[in-house]
């Protein structure tokens, strides 16, 4: 039975065209348009999923290598590697690592590559090494500078610190979504407060000089208690950085110290190892990693991790 409807007193069969006499869309044309719409939808969905793919980062002061004693490197090195394997960071910065320590880690962690320079120049002294997964991240540029009045002079020190302090930074490409970002790793002085404050100012100045809108991730051992030191205030106010333990949706072990002095880690507010972010970054989760199951502590610092999303 034919169906239809009445328009202006005339009976029109369903499916016929009136007015401008536009012809029916052919079946192949309809199919092509539907396939195109599906393709665009799927492409958009994949792009959004890739853009939102999290990056897991970590900062870890592994403690410089001592050959002898209760906490010597030979006794700790397996634990350091175990922590990294368990946490599975995509990127992590180490502090205090000597060249032979980093070579051991490089051998035991074949899924990572690393970039670094000794603070005394070349292979000499402690490194601010940056480890990354090369199957996902491609270094586009990197630089080392010293926290001093003469940042380009290798091994330079000023501001009352007798120990050389430095920064290693890398501009990365995330090959999963073609996004770029900066990863900075540093270690502030453990004695000189003027040095810590001026180091924070220098980092602010250097990042401002980049004139970038790209996300910046800054990690390190700052030897300063978060929320209770001018160096922290300089970075998080003037510098515009956000502390992941402030901005994270989920926080784990937030009320623990990050320096243990090779003793049982205590609860407290002495969080001196930080992960800071600047620019379009969301923080899903951050954590202080505890060494509860280790008889031999891997380090005198607790690692700190964060799961980030670049916007």
N, C-alpha and C positions, 0 to 999 in steps of 0.2 A: 504494500500500500504506500502510495506516495504521500509525503508530509509536506506541509508548506505553511505560509503565514500570509495574512492579509495586510497589504500596504496601500494606503490611499485608495481604498476601494478596489484594488486589483489583487488577484491571487498570484503569489510568486512561489515557485517551487524552491524548496530548500536547496542551497548549493549553487543557484544561478546568480549571475552578477548583473546588477543594474547600474544606472548612472553613467560612470565614465567608461563602462565596458572593459574594465581591466581583465585580462585573461587569467585563468587559473594558474597558480604556481605548480609547475611540473614536479613530479615525484623526485627526480634526481636533484632538482634545485633545493627542495625541502630537506632532503637528506644531507646535502652539502652544508646548508646553513646550520642544521642540528649538529653535525660533526664539528663544524667550526666553533660553535658555541661551547660544546663539550671540551674541545681542545683548549680554548681560552680559559675556561673555568679550571681545568686541571693544571694548566701552566701557572695560573695565578695562585692556586692552592699550594703547588710545589714551591714556588718562589717565596710565599709567606712562611711555609714550614722551614725552608732553608734559612731565611732571614732570622727566624726565631730560634734556630738551633743553638743550644747553650754552649758556652765555653767554660770548661772547668780549669781554674787557675789555683796556684798554690805558692806560698812563700815559705822557705825552709832554710833556716840557719843550721847547717850540718855540723858546725864546730870544726875548727881547723884540726888537722891530723897531728896527733901526738903518737909517737911510736911505742911509748911505754906507759905503764900505769893502769889503774882500774878502768879508765875510760878511754883507752887508746883507740885509735882508728881501726886497727885490725879486729878489735872486739865489737866495734859499733857498726862497721860498714854494711854487714848483712842486714842489720835492722833498718838502716837508712834506705836501702834499696827496697826492703819489704814494705815500708811505709808508702813509698812512691807507687809501688805496684798495686797496693791495696786502694790507694786514693785515686789512682788513674787520672791524674791531671792532664789536660791538653797542653798546658803551658805551666812552667814553674820557674821561679827564680831562687837561686841558692846564694847564701852568704857564707863567707869564711872558707870556702872550699879551695884547697890547694890543687895544683895541676894534676898530681898523681891521684888525688881523690876523685876528681872529675873524670879522669881516664878510666878509673875503676867503674864509676857509675855509667859511663858511656858504654863500656863493655857489657855490663849487666842489664842495661836498659836499651836494647837494640832498636826499639821503636821510636826512640828520641834522637834528635840531633841537638847540638848546643853551640852557643856563641859566647865567648868571653875573653877577657884579657886580665892578666895579673896586675894588681894595683902598683907593683914596682916596675911594671913594664914587661912585655913578652909573657913568659911562663912563670915569672917570679912574683911571689906574694899571693895574697888571697884574691879570688875572683868573685865578681858579681855575675855569675854564669846564668844564662837563660836557656832552658831546655824546652824543646817544642816537638810536636809530632809533624814530621815533614810531609806525610801523606795528606795532611790537611792545611798546613800553614807554610807559606813561602816568605822568607825574609826579603824585603825590598830595599831596606837600608838599615844601617846600624851605626852606632857611635859610642865612644867611651869618653868620659870627661871626669876630671877630679874636682872634689868639693874643696875649693881653695880660691884664693884671689887670682890664680893663674890656671883656670880649668883645663887648658889645652896642654899644660906641661905635665908630662908623665911623672907620677910619683910625688906631685906637689902637695904641700900641706900648709894650712894657715889657721888662724882663728883659735889657737891654743891647743889644737889636737896634735899629738906626737905621732899618732897612727894615721897613715894615708887612708883617705876615704874617697870613694868614687861612685859613678853611675855607669851602667851599661843600658842602652836602650835600643830597641829594634822596632821598625815599622813592618808590620806583617800584612800579608794578604791571606784572608780566609778563602781557600779555594772552593769551599762548599757553596759560597754565596757571593764571591767576588767583592767582599767588603774588606776595607783596610782599617787598621787600628795600630796604636802604639802600646808597647809593653816596656815599662821602665823598672829597673831593679837597682836597689841601693842599700847602703849600710851606713848609718850615721854613727858619729863618735860616741864612745861609751863613757867619756869623762867630761868633755868640754861642752857645757850648755851653750855658750856663744857659737861654737862650731855647729851644733845642731840647728840653732836658729838661723844662722847664715846659710847652712846647707839647704834648709827649706826655702829660703828666699831665692837662692840660686836656681833651684829646681823650678820654682814658679817662673822665674825670668826666662829660663831656657825653654820651657814649654810654651810660654807666651810668644817667644821668638819664632816658634814653628808656624804661628798664624794658621792653625789648623782647627777644623771643626770635627775632626775624626775623634773617636773615643780614645781615651788614654787610661791605661791601667798602670798604677804605680804600686809596687810591692817592695817589702824590705824589712830589715831589722832596724828600727829607728831609735832604739835605746832611749825611748821616751814613752811615758805612759799616755795612752790615748785619752783625750779629753782633760788632761792635766798637765800639759806642757805647751809652751809657746810655739815650738816647732810644729806640733799638731795643729794648733790654731792657725798658724801661718798657711799651712797647706789647705786646711778645710774652710777657711774664710776667704782670705785674700786670693788664694790659689784656686778656689772653687772646687776642690776635690770633695768627694763624699766617701765617708767611712762605710765599708760594707756591713759592719756591725751596727750601723745606724740605719742604713737604707734597705737591708735585706728583709724579705718577707718572712723568712724562717732563719732562726739563729740556734746553733747547737753549741753547748759548752761555753756560753757567753760569759759566765762568771768564773772563769779560770784564768790564772796567770799564764803567760806564754814563755816565761823564763823559769827553768826548774833547777839550775845550778847542779845538775846531775843528782837531784834528790826527787822524792815523790812530788809530783806536781800538786800545787795547792790551789784552792779556790781563792779568788781575789779579783782585784781590778787592775792588776799590773800587766796590761796588755801592751807589749812594746813591739810586737810584730804585726804589721798591718797590711791590708789590701785596700787601696783607695782607687776610686774611679772618677773620671771627669768626662763630661760630654754625654752623648746619647747611649747610656748603659742602664739596664735594669738588673737588679741583683735578686735572684730567686732565693739563694741560700748561702749562708756562710757558717764556718765551723772552726773551732780550735780542736786539733787532733790530739787526743790523749794517748799515752803510751801504757795503757792499763795492762796489756798482756805481755809486755816485755820485761824480762828479768834484767837485762842490760839495756839501759836507756840509749836509744840511738843518738840522741843529741841533748844538749842542755837547753834547747829551745823546742817549744811545741810548734809544729807546722800549722799554718792557717790556710784554709781553703775557701773558695767562693765559686758559685755557679752563676755565670753572667750571661746576659743576652744583649747583643749589640743592636741598637735600633737604627 
